[in-house]
Amino acid sequence: MIVFRDRANVSRKLKVYRAGTNMSWHCLSVKLFHKICKHCEYKTCCLLCLVFRPIRDLGVNFLTTLNKDSFKHLPRLSQLDLFNNKINHLPDKIFEQLWEIQYLTVHKNFLQEVSEGIFTDLKNLRTLDLSYNKLNSLPSRLFSGNPNLVVLYLSGNMVKMLPVGLFNNLHHLEDLDLSSNSIEAIHETIFHGLWKVKRLNLAENKIENLHLDTFRDLESLENLNLRRNHLVVISPVLLSNLVNLAVLELSSNKIVKISEGVFDLGSLKELHLQQNYMYELPENLFLQTRRLEKLVLFSNTFVELRENSFRGLSNLTSLVLNNNLLKRLHPKIFSHVPNLEKLRLDSNSFLYLPMKSLDYLQKLTAIKLTKNPWHCDCNTLYLSTWINENSNKLWDSQPTCKGPGELGGAEIRSMNFDSLCHGQWASMINLSARIPVRPSTLTPHP
């Protein structure tokens, strides 16, 4: 290991590759220094380190190999960035003297494995990023020497199984990202003891089932992401201890039906259930979800929504229902969401909307109604009137008639009583579909 200590001498010879508050001096490979340092005895790609700052940025340097002594004389190093290189191996003791390091990132490299004791000496480590490598397994005691770890990123690897005890000692962990792996099953105790975890990302794996006790100890959890897995059923017991959960992502799974009680989560503010196979919402499903502000349900198979489908959602401000098969809404369904501001009903199968169904939405600022087969007869008169009175709330473009006949393609807002109802015979109290009216002749009895 060679260490330059004469700043003035070095600064005349070295070209600084990056500028920035903490990046004026960097560790660079010997290959880059052959013309400067004629005394270098190393033939492989070891590192020459300038020791003026406690932060080392080696990111995006095309490094493939690190010598085991690369960081040997840097005991005061607090941050080390090795991201976006081509490193495929970390020597066992490469980090053994980095007693003060708090931040270590090795993401976007080619690591296929790491030895069990490689991070053992990093007692003060708070952030570790191993994401987007090629790791297919993790030793069960890999993090046993890192009790102060707060942030751990393991996403974008090829891990299939999390060994029991992997997170046992991480009582200060707050952010755990395991997304974009190949995890098929999770042991029921894998997250036990992680009382301080606030964010858990399990998205884009292959998880089919979760044991009822999986999230038992995660009382501090605020954000849970289970997007793009193979989940079919969500038990009410599974989420029952998540008293601080604010964001729940369950989109792009295989969920067919949700049972009452699943979302009895008093702190929940955002719920994503899009791109599943749900065909109904049980009435009173959200009765205990009173803080919910955003509900995303697009791309399911709903055909009808009943009166109490959204009961309890008095604080809801955004409701996304597009790309379903919806034909019918109960006339009073929106009476339970008086604070709704954004509503998407586009890309469904609506022929018309019930009378007064939108009148409950006094705080609405944006609504999307396009790509429905609106049948422009007397039943559509309510919608036409509402659109004309709330034209500033239409989002994107104007809804148009699917038919009948020559009305196909016409904007609903241009429809009036005469064009929709064929004259004064229709009742404004009980509007009915267009029917030809034939005069009748009364013949007196003899």
C-alpha positions, 0 to 999 in steps of 0.5 A: 500500500502506498500513501501520498501525504504531501498534498501540494506535491500530489496536487501538481501531478494528479488530475482530479476525476470528480469535483465536489465538497467531499470528492476532491481526493479519491482512491484510484487504481495503480493502473491509473498511476503508472505514469505518476508513481514509478515506485509502485511494486503492485502488478494487480489493481490495488489502490493508492489512497489519498487520506485527506478526507474521511469519504472515498468515492470509487464509483463508476471506475470500471474496477474489477478486483480489489486487493485485500489491503486496499483499505488497510490504513484508513481506520477513520474512513466513514463512507466508502462508495464502490457502486457501479463497477465490475467487482466480482469478488470481495476478499475476506478481510478487505474491510477488517480495519474500517472501524469507523465506517458508517456508510458502505455501498457496493451496488451495481457490481457483479458479486455472486457471493460474499463470505460470512465474516466480511462485514464482522468488524463494521460495528458502526455501520449504519447503511449497507447497499448490496443491491443489483449484484448477482447474489444468489444466497446469503450466509445466515450470520452475514450481518451478525457483526452490524448491530447498528445497521439502520438501512439495508438494501439487498434488492436486484439480486437472485436470492431465492431463500432468506436463511433463518436468523439472517436479521437476528441482530438488527434491532435498529434496522429501519429500512429493509429492501428485498425487492426484485429477487427470486424469493419464493417463501419466507420463514415465519420468524425471519422478521421477528425482533425487527421492532424499528423497521419502518419500510419493508420492500418485498416487491417483485419476488415469487412469494405465494403464501405468508405465514400469519406470524410473518409481520408479528413484530413489525409494529413500527412499520409504515410502508409495506410493499408486496407488489408483483408477487403471487399472493392469492389470499390475504388473511386479516391476522397477517396485518393485524399488528401493523398499527402504524402502517400508512402505505400498503402495496398489494398490486399485481398479485393474484388476489381474487377476494378480500375478506372483511377485517383485512384492512382494519388498519387505523393508520393506513393512508394509501392502499394499492390493490390494482392489477389483481383479479378481484370481482367484488368489494365486501360491504363495510370492508373499509369501515375501520380504515377511516384515515385512508386518503388514496385507494387504487383499484384499477385493472380488476374485474369489478362489475358492480359496486354496492352502496356500502362498498366505500363506507368508512372512507370519509377522508378519501381524496383519490379513488382510481377505478379505471380499467375494470368491467363496471356496469353498475354503481349504487346511486348512493355509493359516493355518499361515503366519500364526501372529501373525494377530489380525484375520481377515475371511472374511465375504461369501464362498461358504463352505459349511464350513471345513476341519477344524483350519484355524482352530486355527493362529490362537492369537493371533486376537482378532477374526474375521468369518464372516457372510454365507456360505451355511454348509451345516449338516451334519456338515462344519460341526461343526468350525466350530460347536465352534470358535465355541463355544470362541472366542465372544469372538472373533466380530466383529459378529454370529453366522454362521447356517446357509443350510440345509438345510431347517429349519436355515436361519437357525439360528445355527451356534453352536447346532448340535451333533453330533446336529443336524448329523450325525443320530446316532452313525453319523457318524465324528468322524475323517472327517466326511461330509455328512448321508446317510440310514442304512438298516439292512441285513440279512445273508443267510447263504449256503446 
